[in-house]
Amino acid sequence: MEYVKHLQKDKKLAITIGNDLHQLKLHPNIPVRMMASIISQQLSTKVARVIFQRFLDLYKGKEPKPQQVLDTPAELLRSIGLSNAKVNYVHNVAAFCIEHKITDKKLLAMSNEEIIDLLVQIKGIGKWSVEMLLMFTLGREDVFAVDDLGIQQAMSKLYKLEHLDKKSLKEKMLKLSDKWSPYRTYACLHLWKWKDKTPNT
């Protein structure tokens, strides 16, 4: 794959690539993907999956339109295991998507920066959440999640940056990641995988 050749120019990053190649896919219905992201915050993958399924069950197993979610009473959303804060955030996403006419088509026509600037206005959605959405829902190839703890840990280890304070670490990470463009998403995927496979020594 084309991205591999490009990323392997960085000899240290090349260590993380191995034989597993990643393919990015577009997952439709971005408003619902944002709600799923909120539902899964601070939960294990397994629990998040159960609660998201309960959420879909409220709408006969189908992915709801933002208006349907907005019309769903808070008590009903709480009854499937959502906290008060998450209920508010899910309603915020629905209201924002209606107000700004957010559709897959609209977002697909926008740049990564435009999408980040737009969606971080939603209470409950931060920059990191939008970056994950860009990577895993929109399948954008050139996203770098500098604030992600896993990426920070992987790069600290790989490039021997443990001695740096948070601010200097991020500056160094951004500088290193410039060389990976336009495939920074793939670099992140390999760094996460490498970190999970490598014991902390």
C-alpha positions, 0 to 999 in steps of 0.5 A: 500500500502506498502509505507504507512506503511513505511512512517507512521513510521514518526509520523509527516509525517503520518499526511499528508498521509490521505486516498488518495494513490498515484500511480506512472506511467511511461509516455513514450517519455521522450524527449517530456516530457522534452520539455513539462516541458520547455514549461510549466515553469512560466505558469499556468497549463491551459495556459501551456496545451494550448501551448503544444497542439499548439506545438503538432499541429505543428506535426499533433497532434502527439508527434514529434521525436527530429529531427523533433523539431530540424528541426522546424524553431524558428519563427514557435515555437515562433508563438505558444507562446514560448519566444526566450529563450524557443525556444532555450531550446526546440532546446537544448533538441532536439539536446542533445537527438540526440547527446546522443541517449536519448531514454526511454530504455536508461534512464530506465536502468540508476540510478536517479543520472546518469540521473540527471548528464546527463540531467542537461548538457542541457541548460534550464534543471536544477536539479529540472526539472530532479527530476520532470521528475524522479517522474512524467515521469519515476515513480521513487519511491525514489526521494526527491526534496529538492530545491522545494519551496512547499516541503520546506514550507510543511516541515518547517511547519510540523517539525517546522523548520521556524527558520532555514536559507536556508542552515540549512533547506535543511540539516535538510530536507535531514536528515529527508528524509533519513528515508523515503527512498526508498519511498521519492517520495510518501512522496513528493506527500503527502507533496505537497497535505497536504500543498495545503489543509492546510491554511497558519497560 
